[in-house]
Amino acid sequence: MTRKSFLIAATGMALLALAGAAPPPGLAEVQPGLWEIQGVPGIAGVARQCIADVSMLTRFEHRAKTCSAKLLKAAGSETDFDYSCGAAGFGHSEVTVITPRSLKISTQGISGGLPFNYVLQARRVADCPAAPRH
């Protein structure tokens, strides 16, 4: 295996880990569910969102986009990520786990050609509502 193919394979495995199989170190105790998020640009008060994959919180600005992520640091309660979403932009997020139900997320980058920089407070409040059965 050449050095280049090893790096590509290693990067692919790291991206798969961030994509859903196992949460990144530091976020392992954080559970999916209904989250209240304060500090969302353009929203006064609290936004509520059902989050199935907690790693989505690391790229909140681009949560509806397909992105690749790189874990930069996982030390204790702090986890840092860089991510890229192609033409949609990129970002850097620093996530502090206050408790498994409470996070502080500092994020900045470029979205839609414009810079963003804000801090979110996220709090898990419940399980997601069950989908109606047909």
Secondary structure, DSSP 8 states (H G I E B T S, - for coil): --HHHHHHHHHHHHHHIIIIIS--TTSTT---EEEEEE--TT-SSEEEEEES-GGGGGGGGGTTS--EEEEEEEETTEEEEEEE-GGGEEEEEEEEEEETTEEEEEEEEEETTEEEEEEEEEEEEE--------
